[in-house]
Amino acid sequence: MSDKKSSIELFETGENFYSQNFFGCHQTEQDKQKGCIFRVWAPNAQNVWLVGDFNGWDRSLLLKKVVQVGVWEIFTIKPNEGDFYKYLVKQADGREVYKIDPFAIAFEKRPNNAAVIQRLPEKQWHDEVWQSKNNQDTHFNRPLAIYEVHASSWQRETDGTPYTFGQLKEILIPYVKEMGFTHIEFMPLMEHPLGESWGYQLTGYFALCAHYGTISEFQEFVEACHLNNLGVLVDWVPGHFCVNDDSLAYFDGTPQFEYTDPTQAENIRWGALNFDLGKPQVQSFLISSALYWIELFHIDGIRVDAVSNMLYLDYDEGSTNLNADGNNRNWAGFYFLQKLNAVVKSIHPNVMMIAEESSAETKITGMLESGALGFDYKWNLGWMNDTLRFYEMDAAFRKSNFQLLTFSFMYMMNEQYILPFSHDEVVHGKRSLMHKMWGDRYKQFAQLRNLYVYLMTYPGKKLLFMGSEWGQFLEWRYDQRLEWTDLADEMNASMQQFTKQLNLFYKKEKALWELDHLPQSIEIIDADNSEETILSFIRQGKKDTDFLIIVLNFAPVERQNFAIGVPFSGTYEEVLNTELKEYGGTWTKGNQTSYTTKQSFKQFSYQIQTIVPSLGAIILKPQKIDRRS
């Protein structure tokens, strides 16, 4: 079987996971002439022309339909490296539309949208130590503190021009490393026509957004991250795509990339179109895109956006066509996601696959054989929503709403979770994390420190959106850089220092991540103290003596002589206190070492007493204990 026939047949059966190597534009040689071969999938088009700088955008280059399944092809010596091009598609109904190349690896800067003829760079990677580390030890058993970034608004030029990855390499990487995070997660970096979509309305699934620089610049950025012991994750959107007429939408004039049923194809909520995830060619296209980003850029993980939209027929607004039995499950989406994870994991077992998913009806993480989708992690959006509702609440009402914090203990081991305080929580009038906090400015910062201790000590991996680390007051704005001037304020600077120290503490303490997704990683001390509004629990490492005691006070009242149940007799040392002056609090020194007394406390035979600061959090660690007790 010829390579061409094999590529087409695999594409048609949903098994060509490197379809970009066949479709798109490729510089090659035929009959001893150097030129470019262009291939595009448009099964119901009447004609397809190649137009670009090299032919004056005229109709002189007509593609040939090489097979009945709808692959069009042309070889020409006219184009040159760097030329712009599009396809002029005479659609099924005779309408003629200029379309992008779905497999293009580069585009001109928006608002223009022509593809760019470009060779892939031949990168010689030097991140072998990082790759070897990932092969030796799974990410499940390591700390994971993710710094979520929108690449074009973390920092900008004074004229508003976004930084390229060449510039970000010099300032973002040292900053994230200094702050103690383990990974950077970027909101979508693929080509998109509208900055206001934040990258979630994609057009170029194989192209780095031109505003972010070149392929080589992003490769160099990722390599520099790996050399600095930082991982890189990227958001990816396989559920829906940009509705623009010049992109993928009804490419050949019929439902090609989208569902045939217009009710299922139209995404009302986001003004987009939904991919037909049951169509084999679409599966080839999307899985090829995922592997392209993983392999070309050495990406350490992909966060799949809006998984619920792919799983449920009634997730969107408007009318819905359910299954014949009244079931709302989108089985095409379900099986596509299983296939995606199976393919990625078979080739790159250590790449993280992360789902942003809001329901509890489908098992998201775990083995495919168990009926799960096969993701490594799921964003715990229920925990996030309940937690932020609680912290926004006037302290006077917290005692009667304590279940907002404690309910999550009922399901915290149902999935392998990431705890996200993401971009979605600091836009559209929701206010920044700092601004959500109840009370005056001092109380807001005190509670933000408290919140971050809760985030870093609760079972699960961690994610924090940029700017939240110092308590930016303003909401995130996609078209402006972060409010770096905030750091001239002592309270913001102290908050930034606290976040850094908390990240470093998290990475150092194995009890906070060694058994993250196992029930034995946590033991509740007291989740019933709604009257004083204090929550206490233990985080446990592999060794029975390696544990931390976490106490969080959600009331604006300092608790003197506060009793805490402990598992062993001995002494306990305070290792973190959110009210220390260096973090923006008022305490000049922390609590003294605590000594146990032989008094029972719930399931514990011993207890200690200490002071818990108003709206504060403390962490204690066993210093000298008697394991025989």
VEXPADREN-60060 format. One line per field, with one value per residue (C-alpha): residue number from 1; chain; z, x, y. Coordinates in steps of 0.1 Angstrom, whole numbers, plus 5000, padded with zeros to 4 digits. Example, Ala and Ser with C-alpha at 12.3 -4.5 7.8 and 13.67 -1.06 7.14 Angstrom:
2
resi <- (1;2)
chain <- (A;A)
w <- (5078;5071)
u <- (5123;5137)
v <- (4955;4989)
END
This chain:
629
resi <- (1;2;3;4;5;6;7;8;9;10;11;12;13;14;15;16;17;18;19;20;21;22;23;24;25;26;27;28;29;30;31;32;33;34;35;36;37;38;39;40;41;42;43;44;45;46;47;48;49;50;51;52;53;54;55;56;57;58;59;60;61;62;63;64;65;66;67;68;69;70;71;72;73;74;75;76;77;78;79;80;81;82;83;84;85;86;87;88;89;90;91;92;93;94;95;96;97;98;99;100;101;102;103;104;105;106;107;108;109;110;111;112;113;114;115;116;117;118;119;120;121;122;123;124;125;126;127;128;129;130;131;132;133;134;135;136;137;138;139;140;141;142;143;144;145;146;147;148;149;150;151;152;153;154;155;156;157;158;159;160;161;162;163;164;165;166;167;168;169;170;171;172;173;174;175;176;177;178;179;180;181;182;183;184;185;186;187;188;189;190;191;192;193;194;195;196;197;198;199;200;201;202;203;204;205;206;207;208;209;210;211;212;213;214;215;216;217;218;219;220;221;222;223;224;225;226;227;228;229;230;231;232;233;234;235;236;237;238;239;240;241;242;243;244;245;246;247;248;249;250;251;252;253;254;255;256;257;258;259;260;261;262;263;264;265;266;267;268;269;270;271;272;273;274;275;276;277;278;279;280;281;282;283;284;285;286;287;288;289;290;291;292;293;294;295;296;297;298;299;300;301;302;303;304;305;306;307;308;309;310;311;312;313;314;315;316;317;318;319;320;321;322;323;324;325;326;327;328;329;330;331;332;333;334;335;336;337;338;339;340;341;342;343;344;345;346;347;348;349;350;351;352;353;354;355;356;357;358;359;360;361;362;363;364;365;366;367;368;369;370;371;372;373;374;375;376;377;378;379;380;381;382;383;384;385;386;387;388;389;390;391;392;393;394;395;396;397;398;399;400;401;402;403;404;405;406;407;408;409;410;411;412;413;414;415;416;417;418;419;420;421;422;423;424;425;426;427;428;429;430;431;432;433;434;435;436;437;438;439;440;441;442;443;444;445;446;447;448;449;450;451;452;453;454;455;456;457;458;459;460;461;462;463;464;465;466;467;468;469;470;471;472;473;474;475;476;477;478;479;480;481;482;483;484;485;486;487;488;489;490;491;492;493;494;495;496;497;498;499;500;501;502;503;504;505;506;507;508;509;510;511;512;513;514;515;516;517;518;519;520;521;522;523;524;525;526;527;528;529;530;531;532;533;534;535;536;537;538;539;540;541;542;543;544;545;546;547;548;549;550;551;552;553;554;555;556;557;558;559;560;561;562;563;564;565;566;567;568;569;570;571;572;573;574;575;576;577;578;579;580;581;582;583;584;585;586;587;588;589;590;591;592;593;594;595;596;597;598;599;600;601;602;603;604;605;606;607;608;609;610;611;612;613;614;615;616;617;618;619;620;621;622;623;624;625;626;627;628;629)
chain <- (A;A;A;A;A;A;A;A;A;A;A;A;A;A;A;A;A;A;A;A;A;A;A;A;A;A;A;A;A;A;A;A;A;A;A;A;A;A;A;A;A;A;A;A;A;A;A;A;A;A;A;A;A;A;A;A;A;A;A;A;A;A;A;A;A;A;A;A;A;A;A;A;A;A;A;A;A;A;A;A;A;A;A;A;A;A;A;A;A;A;A;A;A;A;A;A;A;A;A;A;A;A;A;A;A;A;A;A;A;A;A;A;A;A;A;A;A;A;A;A;A;A;A;A;A;A;A;A;A;A;A;A;A;A;A;A;A;A;A;A;A;A;A;A;A;A;A;A;A;A;A;A;A;A;A;A;A;A;A;A;A;A;A;A;A;A;A;A;A;A;A;A;A;A;A;A;A;A;A;A;A;A;A;A;A;A;A;A;A;A;A;A;A;A;A;A;A;A;A;A;A;A;A;A;A;A;A;A;A;A;A;A;A;A;A;A;A;A;A;A;A;A;A;A;A;A;A;A;A;A;A;A;A;A;A;A;A;A;A;A;A;A;A;A;A;A;A;A;A;A;A;A;A;A;A;A;A;A;A;A;A;A;A;A;A;A;A;A;A;A;A;A;A;A;A;A;A;A;A;A;A;A;A;A;A;A;A;A;A;A;A;A;A;A;A;A;A;A;A;A;A;A;A;A;A;A;A;A;A;A;A;A;A;A;A;A;A;A;A;A;A;A;A;A;A;A;A;A;A;A;A;A;A;A;A;A;A;A;A;A;A;A;A;A;A;A;A;A;A;A;A;A;A;A;A;A;A;A;A;A;A;A;A;A;A;A;A;A;A;A;A;A;A;A;A;A;A;A;A;A;A;A;A;A;A;A;A;A;A;A;A;A;A;A;A;A;A;A;A;A;A;A;A;A;A;A;A;A;A;A;A;A;A;A;A;A;A;A;A;A;A;A;A;A;A;A;A;A;A;A;A;A;A;A;A;A;A;A;A;A;A;A;A;A;A;A;A;A;A;A;A;A;A;A;A;A;A;A;A;A;A;A;A;A;A;A;A;A;A;A;A;A;A;A;A;A;A;A;A;A;A;A;A;A;A;A;A;A;A;A;A;A;A;A;A;A;A;A;A;A;A;A;A;A;A;A;A;A;A;A;A;A;A;A;A;A;A;A;A;A;A;A;A;A;A;A;A;A;A;A;A;A;A;A;A;A;A;A;A;A;A;A;A;A;A;A;A;A;A;A;A;A;A;A;A;A;A;A;A;A;A;A;A;A;A;A;A;A;A;A;A;A;A;A;A;A;A;A;A;A;A;A;A;A;A;A;A;A;A;A;A;A;A;A;A;A;A;A;A;A;A;A;A;A;A;A;A;A;A;A;A;A;A;A;A;A;A;A;A;A;A;A;A;A;A;A;A;A;A)
w <- (5000;4991;5018;5003;5003;5038;5052;5037;5048;5084;5084;5071;5099;5127;5131;5115;5146;5127;5099;5098;5082;5052;5051;5050;5032;5029;5010;4989;4955;4925;4892;4904;4910;4945;4955;4979;4980;4995;5007;5023;5033;5018;5008;4994;4978;4941;4936;4957;4945;4962;4964;4978;4974;4949;4923;4929;4948;4915;4904;4885;4909;4910;4933;4921;4940;4944;4959;4963;5001;4995;4997;4974;4963;4943;4938;4927;4924;4928;4966;4987;5024;5042;5016;5027;5014;5017;5000;4979;4983;4959;4984;4979;4971;4947;4972;4970;5003;5013;5039;5062;5060;5089;5092;5088;5113;5112;5105;5100;5129;5135;5124;5092;5089;5060;5066;5063;5044;5069;5076;5111;5129;5136;5173;5192;5227;5258;5285;5289;5327;5330;5308;5327;5359;5346;5334;5368;5391;5383;5388;5412;5438;5434;5444;5418;5422;5390;5380;5355;5329;5300;5279;5264;5296;5322;5310;5280;5263;5273;5240;5248;5226;5241;5250;5228;5243;5235;5260;5285;5287;5303;5329;5335;5341;5368;5384;5386;5398;5425;5436;5442;5417;5399;5366;5343;5327;5297;5285;5249;5227;5194;5168;5175;5158;5189;5220;5240;5237;5258;5232;5237;5202;5181;5144;5140;5159;5147;5149;5177;5179;5159;5187;5209;5185;5166;5170;5179;5206;5223;5220;5236;5263;5272;5272;5295;5318;5319;5326;5356;5369;5358;5338;5311;5306;5278;5276;5245;5232;5213;5221;5201;5176;5162;5141;5117;5081;5070;5093;5100;5101;5074;5055;5023;5027;5046;5082;5079;5112;5131;5139;5111;5136;5138;5174;5184;5162;5175;5207;5219;5252;5236;5201;5186;5168;5183;5167;5156;5179;5164;5129;5123;5103;5131;5156;5134;5132;5170;5183;5158;5172;5208;5199;5178;5208;5231;5207;5189;5221;5248;5266;5300;5300;5284;5301;5280;5282;5287;5290;5302;5268;5251;5275;5278;5251;5273;5286;5263;5264;5240;5227;5230;5212;5238;5231;5222;5258;5271;5282;5280;5274;5243;5236;5207;5231;5258;5235;5218;5252;5261;5227;5231;5265;5253;5224;5243;5272;5249;5233;5262;5295;5317;5300;5322;5309;5328;5325;5332;5340;5363;5367;5390;5367;5348;5362;5348;5362;5365;5343;5310;5320;5349;5327;5334;5307;5315;5326;5352;5369;5372;5382;5415;5406;5434;5460;5444;5442;5478;5492;5476;5486;5522;5522;5505;5533;5562;5591;5612;5588;5585;5615;5600;5566;5578;5555;5525;5537;5552;5525;5501;5525;5515;5479;5480;5470;5443;5416;5413;5417;5410;5432;5408;5417;5380;5356;5355;5391;5386;5356;5346;5378;5401;5416;5423;5450;5473;5466;5473;5509;5536;5556;5554;5536;5565;5570;5533;5532;5564;5549;5516;5535;5553;5519;5504;5534;5529;5492;5498;5526;5512;5493;5456;5433;5432;5407;5412;5385;5379;5400;5428;5444;5456;5460;5429;5438;5402;5382;5354;5321;5291;5271;5298;5318;5355;5381;5389;5405;5434;5447;5458;5485;5516;5520;5485;5487;5520;5504;5475;5500;5519;5487;5479;5513;5513;5479;5492;5524;5503;5481;5512;5532;5518;5539;5517;5485;5490;5494;5477;5462;5489;5519;5544;5533;5555;5589;5602;5637;5640;5612;5636;5653;5635;5667;5668;5630;5631;5609;5618;5601;5597;5564;5564;5546;5540;5575;5604;5621;5590;5594;5597;5618;5600;5620;5601;5620;5599;5626;5634;5670;5684;5701;5733;5748;5718;5721;5692;5692;5682;5676;5697;5730;5729;5716;5686;5669;5650;5615;5598;5611;5587;5612;5614;5607;5578;5560;5566;5600;5635;5654;5659;5668;5665;5691;5715;5713;5725;5749;5749;5778;5784;5775;5748;5719;5696;5682;5698;5732;5735;5729;5728;5734;5715;5702;5668;5654;5642;5606;5606;5600;5618;5609;5635;5631;5656;5671;5697;5700;5716;5689;5716;5730)
u <- (5000;5014;5021;4995;4968;4978;4976;4942;4928;4940;4926;4893;4891;4901;4935;4959;4973;4999;4976;4995;5024;5001;4977;4986;5016;5049;5080;5091;5106;5088;5104;5136;5118;5116;5082;5053;5025;4992;4965;4931;4901;4869;4847;4817;4834;4829;4863;4892;4918;4951;4955;4983;5011;5028;5000;4984;4955;4940;4924;4954;4961;4932;4936;4928;4904;4927;4902;4864;4866;4874;4911;4923;4959;4983;5021;5035;5069;5055;5054;5083;5091;5071;5044;5008;4981;4944;4920;4892;4865;4835;4812;4785;4759;4781;4790;4827;4845;4881;4891;4921;4943;4930;4965;4986;5014;5016;4994;4999;4990;4953;4931;4946;4943;4962;4984;5022;5044;5070;5092;5092;5125;5148;5153;5180;5166;5187;5162;5172;5176;5140;5126;5146;5132;5096;5103;5116;5090;5053;5037;5012;5039;5054;5043;5023;5018;5006;5009;4982;4991;4975;5005;4996;4985;5010;5033;5031;5050;5041;5022;5001;5020;5021;5054;5066;5079;5114;5108;5088;5117;5138;5114;5085;5107;5129;5098;5079;5109;5116;5080;5082;5057;5064;5046;5033;4999;4991;4956;4953;4983;4968;4958;4926;4910;4898;4918;4886;4880;4912;4922;4891;4877;4903;4909;4945;4948;4984;4996;5011;4993;5014;5012;5033;5062;5077;5077;5114;5108;5082;5104;5133;5109;5098;5134;5144;5116;5128;5163;5150;5130;5096;5070;5047;5010;4988;4950;4935;4899;4887;4850;4841;4857;4854;4822;4839;4830;4867;4878;4866;4829;4810;4843;4829;4795;4781;4786;4822;4839;4807;4777;4751;4723;4722;4710;4740;4764;4755;4770;4747;4765;4798;4787;4807;4803;4808;4831;4814;4835;4820;4833;4866;4882;4876;4891;4922;4924;4920;4942;4969;4967;4972;5002;5016;5018;5031;5059;5069;5071;5078;5047;5043;5005;4973;4943;4912;4887;4849;4847;4811;4802;4815;4798;4762;4737;4718;4748;4743;4714;4685;4667;4682;4677;4683;4690;4660;4658;4658;4695;4715;4749;4768;4784;4804;4821;4825;4843;4864;4878;4886;4903;4922;4936;4943;4963;4982;4991;5002;5028;5035;5026;5040;5022;4995;4960;4937;4900;4881;4848;4820;4796;4798;4779;4809;4841;4868;4901;4913;4918;4898;4890;4870;4847;4865;4876;4912;4923;4950;4933;4900;4896;4876;4852;4827;4853;4864;4828;4818;4851;4849;4812;4823;4852;4831;4805;4802;4819;4787;4770;4798;4789;4755;4771;4800;4789;4802;4837;4831;4808;4838;4853;4826;4839;4875;4888;4862;4886;4922;4918;4935;4922;4918;4916;4917;4911;4874;4870;4884;4865;4830;4822;4832;4860;4896;4903;4915;4884;4861;4873;4850;4858;4882;4916;4935;4909;4909;4946;4944;4917;4935;4965;4941;4926;4959;4968;4936;4944;4979;4970;4938;4943;4949;4972;4972;4965;4966;4960;4985;4982;4965;4998;5001;4964;4958;4926;4914;4898;4920;4917;4928;4940;4961;4991;4989;4989;5026;5025;5006;5039;5049;5023;5036;5006;5007;5045;5040;5013;5036;5063;5038;5027;5063;5071;5039;5049;5083;5068;5044;5072;5094;5067;5060;5029;5012;5016;5032;4998;4977;4950;4947;4923;4951;4966;4942;4925;4899;4905;4874;4850;4821;4833;4809;4803;4839;4841;4874;4885;4913;4928;4960;4979;4999;5030;5042;5059;5034;5055;5056;5024;5012;4984;4964;4941;4921;4901;4874;4861;4875;4882;4915;4911;4932;4940;4925;4924;4936;4935;4968;4977;5009;5022;5051;5059;5045;5062;5044;5060;5036;5015;4997;4996;5033;5043;5066;5035;5014;5000;5006;5023;5061;5066;5047;5033;5056;5061;5030;5031;5005;4982;4966;4931;4909;4897;4873;4893;4926;4940;4960;4956;4976;4966;4977;4965;4948;4949;4918;4910;4943;4958;4985;5004;5021;5045;5056;5089;5095;5068;5064;5052;5044;5017)
v <- (5000;5034;5060;5082;5055;5044;5080;5086;5053;5058;5093;5080;5054;5077;5061;5087;5103;5122;5135;5169;5150;5143;5173;5209;5224;5205;5216;5187;5177;5161;5153;5170;5202;5218;5231;5226;5200;5211;5187;5195;5175;5188;5158;5177;5207;5212;5227;5239;5265;5274;5312;5332;5357;5335;5336;5370;5353;5342;5309;5296;5267;5243;5213;5178;5155;5125;5101;5099;5105;5141;5147;5175;5179;5201;5203;5236;5252;5288;5293;5304;5302;5329;5333;5337;5314;5303;5279;5292;5265;5262;5246;5220;5246;5265;5293;5303;5310;5318;5293;5288;5256;5235;5219;5251;5253;5291;5321;5358;5381;5388;5404;5389;5351;5337;5306;5310;5286;5274;5245;5230;5238;5209;5214;5197;5193;5194;5184;5148;5151;5164;5137;5110;5123;5121;5085;5075;5090;5095;5130;5114;5110;5145;5180;5198;5236;5251;5288;5295;5321;5340;5345;5379;5396;5384;5412;5436;5464;5499;5502;5472;5447;5412;5397;5369;5337;5349;5377;5356;5332;5358;5370;5346;5315;5331;5345;5313;5294;5320;5318;5281;5268;5235;5240;5267;5261;5283;5292;5281;5291;5279;5304;5322;5353;5372;5380;5384;5347;5342;5315;5292;5299;5282;5282;5269;5236;5231;5267;5287;5320;5345;5371;5347;5345;5316;5278;5280;5306;5285;5254;5273;5285;5250;5237;5266;5256;5220;5231;5251;5221;5236;5217;5232;5224;5238;5242;5225;5228;5197;5202;5233;5256;5291;5298;5322;5316;5317;5289;5254;5261;5242;5240;5223;5238;5208;5196;5185;5191;5197;5174;5169;5176;5214;5213;5193;5212;5247;5258;5286;5292;5301;5311;5283;5250;5216;5190;5158;5136;5104;5112;5092;5120;5145;5121;5118;5156;5163;5135;5145;5180;5168;5147;5175;5199;5172;5161;5193;5213;5186;5196;5179;5179;5189;5203;5194;5223;5220;5182;5184;5200;5168;5144;5156;5163;5188;5207;5237;5262;5259;5228;5194;5161;5133;5097;5074;5062;5097;5095;5127;5110;5120;5086;5100;5124;5098;5073;5100;5111;5075;5070;5103;5093;5057;5070;5096;5073;5045;5068;5092;5075;5103;5132;5145;5145;5169;5174;5206;5190;5201;5172;5141;5117;5103;5088;5110;5097;5062;5032;5029;4993;5005;5026;5059;5083;5077;5112;5116;5145;5163;5199;5199;5226;5216;5221;5254;5268;5259;5271;5305;5309;5303;5327;5355;5351;5375;5358;5360;5336;5310;5289;5281;5274;5253;5224;5244;5235;5200;5185;5180;5155;5131;5129;5141;5107;5100;5113;5124;5161;5193;5222;5252;5289;5297;5326;5318;5329;5364;5378;5389;5407;5378;5400;5390;5364;5391;5413;5383;5381;5394;5425;5454;5453;5438;5411;5404;5397;5376;5355;5352;5337;5314;5304;5295;5274;5255;5251;5238;5214;5199;5166;5172;5190;5229;5256;5294;5320;5347;5379;5360;5353;5389;5396;5418;5438;5444;5416;5401;5419;5399;5429;5445;5434;5424;5452;5449;5483;5467;5453;5488;5484;5466;5444;5431;5425;5406;5385;5377;5367;5345;5327;5320;5306;5285;5270;5261;5247;5226;5212;5204;5186;5151;5147;5173;5153;5118;5100;5127;5105;5079;5080;5075;5109;5127;5123;5147;5160;5181;5191;5197;5229;5252;5272;5285;5280;5262;5232;5209;5179;5159;5153;5121;5110;5074;5072;5072;5099;5121;5142;5178;5192;5220;5243;5270;5297;5313;5336;5371;5359;5348;5314;5311;5277;5259;5221;5199;5161;5144;5108;5106;5119;5143;5178;5196;5226;5253;5254;5280;5308;5331;5360;5366;5402;5391;5379;5410;5400;5414;5386;5392;5356;5323;5300;5282;5244;5225;5196;5168;5160;5126;5138;5122;5143;5124;5094;5106;5098;5130;5167;5198;5234;5265;5299;5301;5336;5355;5346;5328;5293;5274;5243;5221;5193;5165;5173;5146;5120;5086;5061;5035;5057)
END
